[in-house]
């Protein structure tokens, strides 16, 4: 169970999918189209859930999934360096806060998607390739004054309701 959970966490943390309108295979790498996971709930029960990354799904434009506190801090540090300290704090606030006061728990994972105003290759414009990118282990923003890179959307997922198993979802 631990090995399975660790494998899922590592897979989710490294997850990156295409942001085009329809999911298509790439020439040099596989693309995740569908994922199935067992989620360990606070009462020690598990729930089997699935996620589709194909065209039209809620996760079709997913750029990254964060499944642990370590991942949330890693992402917060990256956002702080690229978009500023307030952006990093937003990551941690989303990870550590229930979406609604009446939610049964904090988010199980974070989903990061392109900014609303982002283009298909929005992530390529945030750091200049012509200059050194690393200085004192920090990524430098190399944009003009008042010109800020669009910030990706951060959503806390799977904490806003108690899941009621339906169809293929079974509590073990």
N, C-alpha and C positions, 0 to 999 in steps of 0.2 A: 504494500500500500504506500509506504514512504517513497520507494523507488518510483512508483507510478506518479505520485504527486510531484516529486522533484522533477521528473521528466516533463510533466505538464507545465510546471512553473517555468522551467528553462525554455520550453518551446514557446510559451506565451510571451515571455519577456523578449524573445528575439523575433517575435512575429512582425512581419511587415508584408502588407498586401498592396496590390495595385490600386490606384485611385481613379481608374477609368470607369466608365459607366457599366461595362460588362466584364466579368472576370474571364481572362484568357491566359493560356499557358505562356510562360516566358521561354526564350530560346536557351538560356543558360542556368535556370533554377526552377524548382517546383514552386507552386503557388498554393497556399492553403485555401481550400474551397469550403470545407466543413470541419468542425471540431466538436468532439464529444468529451465531456469532462465529468468526473465525480467531484462534487463540492462537499467538503466536510463542514457541516453546519455547527453553530455553537452548542447545540444540545447533543453533539457527537453522532448525529445521524448523517447519512450522506444522501445527496440528491444528484441524480444524473441529469445533466442539462446539455443542450447542444447549441452551437452557434454556426450560422451560415454566413459566409463572407461573399456570397455571390450577389450579382446585380439585384437591387431592390430590397435587400435585407437591411436591418438596422446597423449591421456591422460592415457593410460593403466598402466603406472608405476608411476602415481601420488602418492606422499607421503603426500602432503599438498597443500592446496590452501589458499592464503592470499588475502583478499578482501578489506582491509581498511588500512589507515595509521597507526592506532594503531597496527594492526596485523603485518605490515611491521617493526615497531619499536620493537615489541615483538620478532619477528624472528631475527632481526638484533642483539638484545641483546643476544639471545641464541647462534647465530653463533659466535659473538665476544668472548663469554666465552668458547665455545667448539673448534672453529677453529682459533680464533685470531681476532684482531681488523679489519684487512683488509677484512676478510670474512663478518663481520657485515656491513662494509661500502659498500661492493658489493651488499648486500640486499637493502640498502637504495638507492644506485645509480640506481639499476634496477627499483625500485619503482618510483623514482623521475625523471627519464630520458626517453624521447621518444626513442624508438629503433632506429629510423631513423629521421633525421632532418625534413623531409617532412611528418611525421606521423601527423594525425589529433589530437591526444591526447596522454597522458601518458598511460601506461598499466592500464587496468581495474582491473586485478588481477595478482598475481604471482603464478606460478606453480613450486613446488619443487619436483624434481625427484631424484632417486638414482644417485650417482656418476657413471661415465662411467665404472670405474674399480671396482665398488661395487659388493659384492656378494648378494645373496638373502636376507640375514639378516644383511646387512651392518650397519644398525643403532644400532645394539646391541653391536658392537665392539668399539664404540666411548668413552664409559665411563666404567671404571672398576666397577664391582659389589662387589669385595672383600674389597674395601676400602671405607671410608666415601666419599660420593659424594658431600656433601654440606659443604662449609666453607665460612663464611661471605657472605652467600647468593649467592655464585658463584660456578658454576660447574667447577671442576678441571680436566684438561686433565691428564690422568695417563698413558701416553705412554712413551716409551724409547726415548732417544735423537735421533733426526733425523727420528723418526717413527711417522708419522702424520696420523690421521684418514682421510679417503677419504671424501672430501667435496661434499655435494649434489649439483646438478645443480639448478640454479635459472633462470626462464624464465618469462619475462614480456609478458603478453598475452592480446589480444583484445584492442590494441591501434594503431596498425600499418596500419589500413585501415578503410575507411568508409564502414560500412556493407551495402550491397545491399540486401534487403529481397528476398529470393527465397524459393519456396515451403512453408514450415511451418513457416518460419520466417516472421513475420508481424510487421510493425511499427505501434504503437498505437497512 
